[in-house]
Amino acid sequence: MSYQDINAETIDRWVEEGWTWGQPITHEVFQQAKQGVWDVVLTPTKAVPHEWLGDVRGKSILGLACGGGQQMP
């Protein structure tokens, strides 16, 4: 079995067990982000202060290793 298969099976199992970082955002959270109401989180309970990022309107933010996009809509 390849390491990719092992990783895929492991992540799938974690998601089935309710792993926080494997849960997709809701449609409501997505719509709020489109309206400018958003957060980037680095832990399950604490958002990055918006002033750390400055004005992000019109900019692209690359969320590396973002758990399938869950940390930032």
C-alpha positions in Angstrom: 0.0 0.0 0.0 1.4 3.4 -0.9 1.8 6.2 1.6 -0.9 8.2 -0.2 -3.4 5.4 0.3 -2.4 5.1 3.9 -2.9 8.9 4.4 -6.2 8.9 2.6 -7.6 6.0 4.7 -6.3 7.7 7.9 -7.9 11.1 7.1 -11.1 9.4 6.0 -11.3 7.6 9.3 -10.6 10.8 11.3 -13.3 12.6 9.4 -15.8 9.8 10.1 -14.8 10.1 13.8 -15.7 13.9 13.8 -12.2 15.3 13.4 -12.6 19.1 13.7 -10.3 20.0 10.7 -12.1 17.6 8.4 -15.5 19.1 8.7 -16.6 21.3 5.8 -17.9 24.8 6.4 -21.6 25.4 6.1 -23.3 27.2 3.2 -24.1 29.9 5.7 -20.5 30.4 6.7 -19.6 30.5 3.0 -22.2 33.1 2.2 -21.1 35.2 5.2 -17.5 35.2 4.0 -18.7 36.4 0.6 -20.3 39.3 2.4 -17.1 40.1 4.3 -17.9 38.3 7.6 -15.1 35.8 7.9 -12.4 34.3 10.1 -9.2 32.4 9.6 -8.5 30.0 12.4 -5.3 28.3 13.4 -6.8 26.4 16.4 -10.3 25.0 16.8 -11.2 27.8 19.2 -9.3 31.0 18.3 -9.5 33.1 15.2 -6.6 35.1 13.8 -7.0 38.8 14.6 -8.2 40.6 11.4 -5.6 43.3 12.0 -2.8 40.7 11.5 -4.0 40.4 7.9 -4.9 44.0 7.1 -7.5 44.8 4.5 -7.9 41.7 2.3 -10.6 43.0 0.0 -9.6 42.3 -3.6 -6.7 40.1 -2.5 -6.2 36.3 -2.7 -5.2 34.5 0.4 -3.5 31.1 -0.1 -4.3 28.9 2.8 -1.6 26.3 2.8 -2.4 23.0 4.5 -5.9 24.2 5.3 -7.5 20.9 6.1 -9.6 21.0 2.9 -10.5 24.6 3.3 -12.1 24.3 6.7 -9.8 26.9 8.4 -10.7 29.7 6.0 -13.8 30.0 3.8 
